[in-house]
């Protein structure tokens, strides 16, 4: 009691002590995650990608509409989020990372909540920190793919609650998360596909109904044909890029679809009417939730006259990237890297035997030796790295088998089987976000869901010694901290390996710590342009959106990457535009990452029109 007789409010420490163990571990995890994210938040950058995102947001602030007035790289909703961040916090790259941090913390809480369905509180905290160590701190650029990961986890949590309660509102929320993911980036469709596939499985009545199933399985026929069409469309999109894409992306999904089809025909017979009603009860609220998110944005674009452009910009233009911006998944032989992990985590009949304590200790010592070797040999780093990157195809195979098998035969509860299937399907379909650019940094957007799906298989399988589970989890957490995070994009490369400490960029529109070479490049280039282009009009390309943004210049074109606009490489059209816009300075990127370089004839014409030149790293500045 207070001296005046009023009640004494409990201190934060008292409230923390009285909280349940699960809540205490969640609070501790959030505090630790927030600290780690804050330390990494303003470290590293991807100049071209962040320049395009920032320039898009600035153009929205100036009254333009994505797709109608410029080629937004993504669906467009995130551009408005970033524009709002600029309006509130000022126009600099670092401001765009604040929304990322806030949503990332909500993601940590959701990830912990899903993990709690698999492991005790301390295990959920460990699994959450493992996912964090392999994700946001390694590349805190405000890319929409992070939001795809976040909304995928939110949707998983919503469907977990639906599995537990069968409350319709959770289906609506899951659909809303899928719709929000799509509004961030087209790859959100992979999440919607994963959730839809899961609902095909989870909505099936558990036993035969009173309706006669004989001669009445037209719904099952339609489902089977739909699954085949889905796999065929995926094959058509991925197969032209090579067999590696088929192996990593198409085959796992095909196995899932096959498992669904097999289950549809081997489960207890259900009449078409009952099957259709069960699908409608699941899919109806789910689709309504997705539509509730997407429809208002589509209506807004229609009102401002940009809906047709948005449809073309979201569903047609991105496919121009397939020929220009691509990177193959790991080669087939790296699939063997997952074998040691599989051997460690495979179920054992005698998993409770006291002998496994010693064996687990020996396994931990061996894994510790691998960590030591990883600091010496690059091959050992690759082995650990690819043991995770090869997990998604294996998860597709194992989840497809579980889909086709009844819960009773597995010795699991129906809810446990549904949870494993949900986690596996979302992880496998979400891994398609790596197509067509399967670079190491894109794996960061996938690996947390791979961890969840693997944990689901291991924990609900229930016959892997706990000591081995902890040894494996500790190994990958230590590997992330010691080898991945120091050499991540935050450390200025996307491959394992340590790099020099980053330095601040002395430009008002940055606010980030980046590599010294990059800092000095733009500290030289941008002031030079601002001095040379007295009228404030420049042209920069191909693929140089960061030049416009960092210098505060207006982009006279609607595009950021030249492969989106092939006409921008045609000599007559570009020169006429530059003359019409009164451009006196041209900035030529001689080493574009994705777009093809300017043809020699165009370079000669630019040299003739802009006779003075100065080189700044990969950029050649020409003026008259």
N, C-alpha and C positions, 0 to 999 in steps of 0.2 A: 504493500500500500504506500501511496505517496503521503508526505507529512500532512497534507490537507485532508486526507481521508479518501481521495479519489483512487481509482485503480491504477496500478503501475503497468505501463505498456511493456510487453516483453521486448528485449533487445534482439537485434538480428542474430546474435550468437545463440540466445535462448531459443529462438524460433528454429534455427538450424539444428540445434541439439534435439529438439522435440520432433523434428520431421522424421518420416520413415526412412529406413536405410536406402530404399530406392530413390527417394527424393533427394537425400543428401548426396548420393553419388551423381545424380543428375546435376545438382547445383555445382558440385565440384567439377564435373566435366565441362559445364558451360563456362565456368570461370577460367579453367585451363585453356579451353578452346578459344575463348575471347582473347586471352593474353597472347596465344600463339598467332592468331589471325592478325591482331594489331601489330605485332612485331614484323609480320611479313607483308602487311597490307600495301605499303608503298614501295616495295622492293621489286625491281624488274619491270619490264614492259615488252610488248610486241608492237613496235612503232607503227607498222602499217595497219594492223588490225585495230588497234586502239585509236589510231588517227581517223580511220573510217567511221568508227562508232561515235567518236567525239564530234566529228564534222557533221554526221547525221543529226545528232542532238542539237548542235548549234543551228543547223538549217531549220529545224522545227521551231526553235526559239525565234527565228527570223520570219516565221509565218509559213514556211513551206510544209508540204504534206508528203510523208514517205510514199515512194513508188509513183505518185502523181508528178512530183516535182524533181525527184532524184531517185536513183537506184539504191534503195535501202537493201543492205545485204541480207536482212532477216525479215520476219513477218511484220514488224513495225511497232509493236506495243512497247518493247524495251526502249526504243528510241524516245518515246514520250516519257518514260520513267527517267531516262538520263537527262532529257531536256528539263524536267522538273528539278532534278538534282543540280543542274547548272543554275537554274533560276534561284535556287535557295542558297547554294554554297559557292557560287562563282564558277567561271568557265576555266577549269583546269582538269587535267586527266585524273588527278588524285581524287577529285570529288566524286567521280563515277564509281569509285570503289566503296563508298560509304553504303549505298543500297546493297551491294554485294555482301558486305560484312553483316548487315542486319539480317538479311535473309539466310545467310550462312549459319548464323547462330540459331535461328529457328529450325534450320535443317539438322543441326547437331542434336537439338532436343527431339526432333522426330526420329532421327536415326537411333538415338538411345531408346526411345519408346518401342520401336520395332525390335531392337536387340533384346530388350527385356522379355520378349515373348520366347526367346531362345535360350538365354543364359541368366544367371543371377545378377544382381546389381553391379558387383565388381567386374564381372565378365562383360556386361553391357558397356560399362565405362571404358574398359580396355578395348573392346571392339570398336567403339565410337572414336576413340583416340587413334586407333589404327587407321580407320577410314579417313580421319582428318589429316593424318600425317602423309597420306598418299594423294591428297586432293588440293583444297583451296590454297594452303600456304605455298605450294609449289608453283602456282601460276595465278596470282590474285588479279589478273586482268579481268575487267568486267564483261566477259564474253557471255553470250546467251546460252552457251552449252552448259555453263554452271547452273543456270536457272532450270535447264532441262533436267539436270541431276536432282536439284532441290525439289522440283515439283514431282518427279518420279518417286522420291522418298515420301513426300506428303501423300501421294496417291496410294502408295503401298500401305502406309499407316491407316488411311481411311478404309481400305479394303480389309485390313487386319481387323479393324473394329467391326466391319460388316460380317466377317466370318464369325466373330464372337457374339454379335448381337442380332444379326440379320436385320438391322435397322435400315430402312430405305434411305434415310438422310445421308448415310455414309456412302452409298452408291452415287448420290448426287454430288457429294464432295469429291469423290474420286474422279468423276467425270469433269468437274470444274478444274481440278488440278491438271488433268490431261489437256483440257482446253487452254488453260493458262500457259502450259508448256508449249503448245503449238503457237500461241501468240508471241512467245519469245523467239521461236525458231521453228522452221519447217520440220526439223527432226523430232519435235514433240509428237508427230504422228506415230512414231515408233512406240511411244508410251501408250497412246490411245489404242494401238494395235495390240500391245501386250495385255492391257487391261481387258480389252474385248475378248481376246483368246481365253484369258483366265475365266471370264464370266461364262463362256461357253461350257467350260468344265464345271465350274462351281454351281451353276444353275441347274444342272441335271438332277432330276428327282432320284433319290437314293434307291428306291425300289420300284417294282412294277406297279402301275396304276390300275384302276378299275377299267380303264379303256382298253380295248383290244388293240394290241400292237400289230397284229398280222395285217399285212397289206396297207398299213398306215404309217409308214416311216418316211414320208416325203420331206419332213423337216430335217431328218438325219441326212437324207440325200443332198438337200440344199446346203447343209453345213459342210458336208464332205467336199462338194463341188466348190464352195466358197473358199475352203482351206486350200484346195488345189490351185485355184485362181490366184490367191494371195502369194503362194510360193512361186508360181509362174511369173507374176509381176516382179517379185523380188529378184528372181533369176535373170529376167530380161534387163533389169537395171544394173545388176552387179556383174554378171558374167562377162560383158564386153571389157571389163577392166582387168580380167585375168583370173586364173584358177585360184590364186591365193584368196581373193575376195570371196569366191564361191565357198571355199573351205571354211573360212572364218565367219562368214556372215549368212550365207544361204543354207548350207547344210544343217547348222544347229536349228534354224527356224523350221526347216523341212522336217527334221526329226520331231520337233514339238507338234507340228501340224499332223504328222503321221500318228503320233501318240493320241492326239485328240480324235482323229478319225477312227482309230482302232477302238478307243474307249466308247465312242458313240455307238459302235455296232456290236460290241461284246458286253456292254453293261446290261443289266436287266432291262428287258424290252419296255419301251415307253411309247405310247401312242403319239401321233403327230400333234394332236390337239393339246395334250398335256405338255409335250416338249415345247411347243410354241408359246404356251402361256408361261412356262418357267423361264424361257428366254426373255419374254417381254417384261416379266417382273424384274429381271436383273438389268437388261439392256435399256429399258425405258427410262428409269431414273438416271442411269449412267449417261445416256445420250443427252438427256435434258440438262444435266449438269454441265456437260461440255458445250452445248449450244448456248447456255446462259452466259458463258464466258466469251464465246466467239461472236455471237450475234450482235451484241452492242458495238463491238469494234468494227464489224463489217458494216453495220448501219451508219456509223460515223463516217467511214470511208465513202459510203454511197452518197451521203449528204454533201460531202465536200468534193464529190466528183472524182474520187480516186479508187473506187472499188475495182473497176476493170483493170486498171494499172496494177493494183495490188495482187489480183488473181494471177496476172501474167508474171509479176515480179516475184511472187512466192512459189508458183507451181511450174513456171516455164523457164524463166531466166536462170535460176540456180543450176540447171542442168548444163549450162555452158561451162560450169566449173569442171565437169568431168574430164574434159580434154586438157584443161589448163592447170587445175589445182588438184593434184592427186599424189598419194603415197600409198604403196602397197603394205598390207599387213605383214607380220613376221613370216619368214619362210617356213615351209612345212617341217623342216628338221627341228625347228625350235619347239614343236609340239612335244618332243621328247623331254623338254625341260620340266614338264608338269609331272613326270613319272615319280621322281622322289617325293614330291608333295603328296601324290596319291598314295604311295606306299606308307607314308607316315600317318595319314589320316584315315586309312581304310579301316572298316570295322573289324574288331577282334572278338572272338567268342569269350576269351578269358580276360576281357579288358579290366576286370576288377581285381585281378591277381596282384598280390604284393610285389611280384617280380617286375611289374610294369613301372614301378617307381624308379627302380634302378635303370631300366631300359629308357625311360623318359629322360632321366638325368644324362645318360650317355648320348641320347639324341640331341639334347640341349647343348652338350659339349661339342658335338660334331657341327651343329648349326653355328655355334660360336666360332668354331674354326673357319667356317665358310665366310662369316663376317670379316674375320681377320684377313683372309685371302682376298676378299672383295676390295679391301683398301690397297691391295698390291697388284692384282691381276684384273684386267678388264673383262676377261672371259667369265670369271666368277661373278662379276656384277651382271653380265648379260644373262647368265644362268638363272640368277635370282629374279631378275627383271622379267624374263620370258616365261618363267614358271607361273607367273600371275597372268601375263598376257595370253597364255594358252589355255587358261581356265574356262573362258566363255564357251568355246566349242564343246569342251567336256561337259559343262553344265547343261548345254542344250541336249546332249545325248542322254545324260542321267535324268534330267527332268522329263524328257519325252518318254522314257521307260516308266517313270513313276506315274505319269498321266495315264498310261495304258493299263496300269495295274490297280486293282482294288485295294482300298486301305486295309482291309482285313488280312489280305495276303502279305502286306508289308508289316503287319503288327502295329500299325499306327492308328490313331484316331482320325476320323474324317477331317476334323479341323486342322490337325497337324499336317496331314497330307496336302490339304488346300494351301496351307501356309508355305510349305516347301515349293509347291507348284507356282504359286504367286511370285515368290522371290526368284525362282529360276527363270520364269517367263520374262519378268521385267528386266532382269540382268541380261538375258540373251538378246531380247529385242532392243534394249537400250544400247547395247554394244554396237548397233548399226550406226550410231552417231559418229563412229570412226570412219564411215564410208563417205566420200572417196579418199579422205585425207587421214590415213591411219598413222599419223605421226605420234611419237611418244607422248606429247602433251595432250593429245586427245584421249589417251588411255586414262589420264587423271579424272576425266568426266565419267568413266565407266567403273573403275576399280572399287569404289565403295559398295556398289550394288553387287559386284562379284563377291566381295567379302560377306555380305549378308546372305547371299544364296548359298555360299559354301558353308557358312556357319549353320544355316538351316539344315542342310544335308547331314552335317557331322553331328550336330546336337540332337536332332530328332531321330537320327539313326541310332544313337545312344550306345554304340559299342566301340567308340574310340577312346582310349585311355585319356583321362583329363590331363595328365602330365604332358602327353604329346600335343594335345590341343594348345596348352599354354606355351609349350616350347616353340611351336610353329607360329603362334600369334606374336610371341616375343621376338622371334627372328625377323618377321616382316616389319614389325614396328621399329626395331633397332636398325634394320637395313634402310628404312625410310629416313630415319633421323640422321644416320651416319653417312649414307651414300646418295640418297635421292634428293632430300631437301637442300643440302649444301650445293648440289650441282643442278638444281631445278631451274626453271625459267626465272624464279626469284633470284637465283644465283647466276643468272644470265646465260644459261644453256638449258636445253631440254633433255640432255642425256646425263647419266650419272658421271660424276667427276667434279672436283672442287674448282672454284674459280675465284679470282680476286674480289675483294669487297666492293660493292657498288658505291657510287658517289652521286651527290645531288646534281641535277641539271639546272644551270643558271638561266632558266627561261620561265617567265611568269605563268605560262600555260601548262606546266608539267607537274611540279610538286612531287616527283618520284625520285628514287635512287636507282640508277641504272649503271651499266658498265662504263668504265672511263672512256673507252673509245667511242661509244655511242654518245655519251654526254658531250665530249669535245667536238664530235661531228656536228651535232645540231646547234651547239653554242657558237660554232663558226658559221654554219650555213644560214640559220634564220636571221641573225642581225645583218649579215651581208645582203640577204634578199630584201630586208626591210629598208636598207639604205639604198640599194640599187633600184628597186621598184618604187620610185617616188610616188607614182600615181596609185600604188597599191594593187596593181593588176598583174597577175602572173598566170602562167600555165605550167602545171607540173604533171609529169607522167613518163612512161606508163606506171601506174601503181605507186602513187606518192601522196596519199591523202593526208599523211601526217605533216607534210610540208605546208599545205594550206592551213591546217588547224594551228600548228605551233606558231606560225607567223601571223595569224589573224587575217589571212587572205581569203577572198571569195573564190570559190571554185566556179569557173565559167561554164563547166559542163555538168551533166546530171549523173556522171558515173565516177566511181573511185578506182575500179579495176578495169583495165582496157579490154580484158576478154569478155566483159559484159557488153561492150559496145565496140564491135569490130570496125565500125566506121571511123572511130577515133584514130585509127592507125592509117587512114587514107590521107594521102598528102594534100589533095585539093581541099577536102572538107575541113581538115584541121587548120590549115593555113588561113582559109577564108574565115573561120571562126575567130582565130587569133587576131586577124585584121579588124574584124567587125567589133570585137571586144576592146580594141585598143591596147592589146597586150604587148608590153615592151620587154618582158623577161620570160624566158623559157627555162624550166628546170627539168633536166632529162635524167631519169633513173636508168643507169646503164646496167644495173644488175637486178631487175625485177624478179621476185620470187616465183610468181605464178604467171603473170601476163607475159606474152612474147615481147622481146625488145623491139624498139622502133626499127622499121626497115631502113636500109642504107640510103635509099633515095630521099626519104623524109628527113633523115639526119643531115644530108647534104643541103637540102632546102632550108632547114632551120639554121645551119651554119651560114648560109648565104644571107638570110634575112636578119640574123642576129650575129654579127661578126665578132663581138667581144665574148670571151669565155673565161671561166674560172672553175676549177675542179675542187670539189669537197667530197672526199671519199668516193662513193659510187655515183654521186650527183655531179652533173656538169651544168653549170649556170651559164646561159647565153643571153646577151642583151644587146641593145643597139643605142 
